Amino acid sequence: MTRLALAVVILAVGISTADARATKGPPYLLEEGSWICVTPEDYDKAIAEQAKINGYPELMALNERLVEAKSCMLIDDEHIEDMLAPFVTVVERQGDKIKVEFWVEFYKRQAELHRAWTHVKFSGWTAEERLADYHPLGGL
């Protein structure tokens, strides 16, 4: 009876995992410099403001202002490097914008051999064109 119960649990987990993949699609990565915003309208505003900017310092000032306003954040290469599998998943679509979710791991060295890890889940809207398929084995 125990083996039967274990087999049912394994089958249920396998089916739910396959079902989740079918609804959310393959794992994706974000391109560096992508905006993740609370609403599709906030995304459009961030892109419009970015078009008026000349140079990296002004871009970082815009990012700081939008993060402080809790409307958008700019995804840089450090965020991308520290993303956890299954990387970026698409949750919802609205026109050419998509709502995505992803986890980022932050760590801080506390002592010579000790570190503290924190996992943070990000969720927000971006343009669909900012996604790239993630194929760890070259698209096999």
ChimeraX attribute file (.defattr): number of C-alpha atoms within 10 A of each C-alpha:
attribute: neighborCount
match mode: 1-to-1
recipient: residues
	/A:1	6
	/A:2	7
	/A:3	8
	/A:4	9
	/A:5	10
	/A:6	11
	/A:7	12
	/A:8	12
	/A:9	12
	/A:10	12
	/A:11	12
	/A:12	12
	/A:13	12
	/A:14	12
	/A:15	12
	/A:16	12
	/A:17	11
	/A:18	11
	/A:19	12
	/A:20	12
	/A:21	14
	/A:22	10
	/A:23	11
	/A:24	14
	/A:25	14
	/A:26	16
	/A:27	18
	/A:28	20
	/A:29	19
	/A:30	26
	/A:31	15
	/A:32	15
	/A:33	12
	/A:34	18
	/A:35	23
	/A:36	26
	/A:37	26
	/A:38	16
	/A:39	16
	/A:40	20
	/A:41	12
	/A:42	18
	/A:43	23
	/A:44	17
	/A:45	14
	/A:46	21
	/A:47	12
	/A:48	11
	/A:49	12
	/A:50	15
	/A:51	10
	/A:52	10
	/A:53	12
	/A:54	9
	/A:55	9
	/A:56	9
	/A:57	10
	/A:58	13
	/A:59	17
	/A:60	12
	/A:61	11
	/A:62	19
	/A:63	20
	/A:64	15
	/A:65	14
	/A:66	17
	/A:67	14
	/A:68	11
	/A:69	10
	/A:70	11
	/A:71	19
	/A:72	25
	/A:73	23
	/A:74	20
	/A:75	16
	/A:76	14
	/A:77	13
	/A:78	11
	/A:79	16
	/A:80	19
	/A:81	10
	/A:82	15
	/A:83	21
	/A:84	16
	/A:85	13
	/A:86	15
	/A:87	19
	/A:88	27
	/A:89	23
	/A:90	21
	/A:91	15
	/A:92	13
	/A:93	14
	/A:94	11
	/A:95	8
	/A:96	10
	/A:97	19
	/A:98	23
	/A:99	22
	/A:100	25
	/A:101	18
	/A:102	22
	/A:103	20
	/A:104	19
	/A:105	15
	/A:106	14
	/A:107	12
	/A:108	10
	/A:109	10
	/A:110	9
	/A:111	8
	/A:112	6
	/A:113	6
	/A:114	9
	/A:115	11
	/A:116	10
	/A:117	11
	/A:118	10
	/A:119	13
	/A:120	13
	/A:121	11
	/A:122	13
	/A:123	18
	/A:124	22
	/A:125	26
	/A:126	26
	/A:127	20
	/A:128	17
	/A:129	12
	/A:130	16
	/A:131	20
	/A:132	13
	/A:133	13
	/A:134	16
	/A:135	12
	/A:136	7
	/A:137	6
	/A:138	6
	/A:139	7
	/A:140	5
